[in-house]
Amino acid sequence: MTTSEPVRPAVPRPREVQASVLAAFQLVEDAHYLGSDRRPRRHRSRVLAERVVADRKLLRDLRAG
């Protein structure tokens, strides 16, 4: 072993690994259930549809004018 190599622990620490796995799982679950705005999927679909309608109206008005 040279001085540039990191020192390896003699015994693996399973509790730290378990804790990080549980924390990662909790983050994924929170993101899945809470989302960024906590609104139902149908609300997001409606907002997207409203944007499409507004974009089409704007395009129509730009072509006419």
Protein Blocks (a to p, Z undefined) as FASTA:
>chain_A
ZZkbccddfbdcfklmmmmmmmmmmmmmmmmmnomnopafklmmmmmmmmmmmmmmmmmm
mmmZZ
